[in-house]
Amino acid sequence: MLPGDILKVDCFLNHLLDVSFLMEMGKEIARLYQSESVNKILTIESSGIPIAFAAAQHMNVPVVFAKKNKSGNISDDVYSSRISSFTRKNVYDAVVSKDFLGKNDRVLIIDDFLAKGNALNGLIDIINQAGATLCGCAIAIEKGFQGGGDVLREHGIRVDSLAIIDSMTENSLTFRK
């Protein structure tokens, strides 16, 4: 644990990737959403991509990832949503090309962390702009004490987190059962 409610998981999730563990997480996400007719997974660069990839392998669907700021290799025809990053303490525009998301898509959002819900709200906004259907949000680690997941659930959005941390101090974590 680092100051500012930062959980350091770079030894398996967002710097060094434990591929076997990621594939197991993907398998579990696929199991949770097997009855939802998901045809696309949406995530945001960059730490959500490995988990999304693992789930997509088990679900046999493509992954679309929102880029943090429009780059030169994306057309001007994009969906865009402004997102405030809890971890990086900045604001950016998440963009997805309109070529890759549309009204016939049934979308599962996957991300590594859920804290306040800012990234998920931005991705939900993009799905709504596309006229697509949101099937739910699958998260590797939710910081339950920061409330983002609870707010999304209160709005009727399905959120499945593989681990939910209810409290975090310098020396301990308490997981939700």
N, C-alpha and C positions, 0 to 999 in steps of 0.2 A: 504494500500500500504506500502511496505517495501522498504528500500534502495536497489538499484541495479535492479530496474524494476521488483520486485517480487510482485505479487498480491496475497494477503492472502485470500484464499477461503476455509479454513479448517473447517468452520462452516457448510458447506453443500456438499463439493465435495471431499476433500482428507484427511480428518481426521474423522470428524463426517459426516456421510452420510445421506442426506435428501432423503430417499428412494422414496417418492412420486414424488419429483422433478426429481430425476434420471430417474424414469420410464417415466415421461413426455418427458424428453430429448431423451430417447430411442425410444419412440413412434414417435417423430419428425424425428429422423434419419431414422427410418424404412420407414416413409412416403417419405422422400427425395430419398431413394434408392429402392423403391418398384419395379421399372421397370428394375433394373440392374441384376437380377438373381444371387444375392449374395448367395454363399453357405458356406462361412466362414467369420468370423470377426477376425481380427488380431489386437492385442493391445500389450502394453508393461507394465510390472509390475511397479508400483502397482496401481497408481491412475487412469489409463485408464480402469482397469478391471470393476469397477462398471458401468461405462457408457456403455462399450461393452456388459456387461451382460444384462443391461436394453434393449439395442437395439436388442440383440440376442433373448430375450424373445418375442419381438414383431415381429421379422423376422423369428423365428423358425429355427435358424441356430446355430451351435456351435461357441464358442469363443476359439481361440488359443492365449495364451499370451507368448510373448518373455520374457525369463528370463534374468535378468541382471547378466550375468556371469553363466557359466555352473556349475551345481551342480551335486552331486553324483548320483542323481536319474534320470539323463538324459543320454542316450547312447552317444557314441562318434560320432554317425551319425547325425550331426546337420548342419543347416544353421547358419551362424554367420556373424555379421556385427559390426564393431567398431563404437561406438557412443560417441560423446562429449556432456555431459549434461550441459545445460545452468544453470539450477537451482542449481545443486549440484557441479558444477565446477569440474567435473571429467570425465574420459573416461572409458568406460566399453564395454564389448562384449555382445551384445544381441544375444541370441541363441534360436532356435526353432528346435525341433526334426523333422527330415525328415519324421517321421511317420505321422505327423499331417498337412503337407502342401505339395501339389503336383501340377502337370501340369494341372489337371482337375479342380482346384479350382478357383472360382471367388471371390476375396477377397476385403472386405471393411476394411480399417484401421480406428480405432477409438482411440482417445487419449483425455486427459483432456485439455492439453494446446498445443498451437503452437506458438513458439517464432521465433527462427532462422530456424527451420525445421530439426534440426539434427536427432531427434528421428524418424521422418517420413521418412527421407532419408534412415536411417538404415533399417527400416521396408520395405521400397520399395525395397531396395537391397536384402533383404531376400526373398521377393516375386519373384523378378527376378531370384534369384538363384534356386528357386523351379520350375520355368517355369510356375508359376500361372499367372492369369490375375488380374491386379489391377482395381477395379471398382471405387475407389475414396477414399477420406480421410474425415472423419467426426470428427469435433473437438468441444469440449464444448466451450472453450474460446481461441480466437486467439488474440495475441498481434500484431495487424496489423502494428504498428510502428516499429517492429523488422524485418519485411520483409520476413520472411520464407514462409508464405502463398502466397505472391505475386510471389516469385521466382518459387514455385511449379506450380502455375497457368500458369506462362509464359512458363513452359515446357510442358503444355498441360495436367497437372494432375488436375482432379476434386477435389476441396477442398470446403467443406461446413462447415462453422463454425456457431454455434448457436449464438455466440456473438463475435463481432470483436471490439477490443479496438484500436482506432486510436491514442489516446494520454493518458498519465498517469502522474499525478504529485502527490505530497504528499497528496493533498486534493481533487483531482478530476479525473474523468475518462470521456473521450469523446468516445462515441460509433459510429461506422460506421453505416450509415443508409442503 
